[in-house]
Amino acid sequence: MAVTDVDLGYLRRCVRLAGQALDGGDEPFGSLLLDPAGVVRFEDHNRVKDGDATRHPEFAIAKWAVEHLSPAERARSTVYTSGEHCPMCAAAHAWVGLGRVVYAASSAQLTQWLVEWNALPAPVAGLSITTVAPGTVADGPAPELTEEMKALYAKAFRK
């Protein structure tokens, strides 16, 4: 399924959350969880600046969803995120049975930009969600948001 205009609205919210993270001194990633009824149930941004590199919003969504949604609700929910899940978050997404994920910028794009900027590479491989979690429906990137995401990443990672 392609990224729709409705998806873009939620992705824009994720990009704003990523910007809030960056403004607060954190890495620019933001995500939200939309339940099967179309209600935003959880949203967050990266919180890794204090040393816990597992505090990604996608991981927080997985933990929140398993505590608050039934397995059927999780399977019919959608995760929107500014950046494609890292392998840790992709695995968590699959293990708790979340549904579709839609992302603004891909791991491949971020990896390419880091190389372009001579920045340090990420500590884990930039694998696609579907490589880590082959049963996950994943849509993205959203070309309409590429320049905005590249600019956020450049502020955070370009040296």
N, C-alpha and C positions, 0 to 999 in steps of 0.2 A: 504494500500500500504506500502511496506517495504521501509526503507531508502536505497536509491540507491547510487552507486558510485558518480554520479553527485551531489546528495544531500550532500554527505560527503565533497565534495569540498567547497560548500557554508557553511556547518557547521564548517569546519576548519577556514574559514574566521571569522565566529562568535566567535569562541574560541580565535582567535587572538585579536578581538575587546574586548573580555572579559579580556584578558591579559593586553591590553592597559588601560582599566578602572582600573584594579588593580594597575598597575604601576603608575597611576595618583592619587592613594589614594581612589579609589572608589570601589564599590562592583563589582565582576567579572561577568558581564552579557553583551553580545553583540548580536546584531540582524541585519538582513538586509531584504529588500523587493525586490523580483524578480517579475517584471511585466510579463504579459502574453507572451510577445515577448522574454523573457529570459534575460532582461536587469536589472541589479541591479539599482534600482531607489533611494534607501535610505538605509543608514546604520548608526548605532550609537551604543553607549554603555551606561551603567548606568551612571547617573549624579546626584546621591542622596547624595553625600558627603557634600553638603552645606545645607542640612536640608529639601529639598523637596523630600520626599519619593515617590512621584508619577513620578519622572523623570526616568522611565524605558524606554529602547529602544523600547520595543514592544508597549507601549502606544504612544510614539512619532511616530512610524510607522503608527498606526491607525489614529492619527491626521493628519499626512502628507498625507496619502492616501485619506482621505475624501476631502482634499483640492485640490488634483492634479490628481486623477483618477476618472473615471466614475464608477457608481455602477457595471457595467459589467466587467470593468477592475479589480476592487477590488476583485470581486468574482473569477476571474481567476488568481489572483496573488498568490504567495507563500511567506510566512514569514519563514525565517530560524532564529533560535535562539540558543544560547549556553545552555540556561536553559529553561525548560518548563514555559510557562506563569503563572504568579500568577493570582489569581481570578480577580483583577482589569484589568489586561492586557487581559485576556481571554474574559472578558465582553466587553471591548473596541473593540477587534478583531471581536466579533460577532455583536456588534451594528453597526459597519461601513461596515459589509459584506465582510470582507477579506476571501480569500480562504484557501487553505491548509496551515498548520503550521508543520514545521519539527524541532525537538529539539534534542540537543546532550545529555543532562542530564535531567532526569525527576524530578518533584517536590518530588515524593516519594523517589528518591535517595538522594536528598538534605536533606530532612527531616531526613532520616535514618543516614546520615553522621553527621548532627548536633547533634543528640542524641548520636551517637558513640563518638563524641568529647566533650560531655558535654557542648556544646555551647548554647547560647540563641536561643530559637525557633524563627521562623519568626513571625511577628506580625499578620499575617493572615494565615488561614488554607492552607496547601499544597494540594489543590484540583487539580485534573487533569483538563486539558483544557476542555475535553468533559463532565465533571461533571458540569462545569460552563456554557459552551456553547455546548450543546449536538449536534448541527448541524454542528459543525466544524470538518473537517477532520484533524486529528493530527497523525503524525508519529514520533516515537522515543521511547525510547532513542536509541542512536547510540553506541553500545558496543565498537566500535573502538576508541571512544573518552572518555570513562568512566574514565580512570586513569588520563588523562590530566585535565578533568573537576574537578575530586575529588581533585587534587593537587591545582588547582586555588582556589577552595572553602576552602580548608584547610588553605591556606595562609591568606584568608580573615576572616574566621569565627572560626577557631580552636584557642582556648585560652590556 
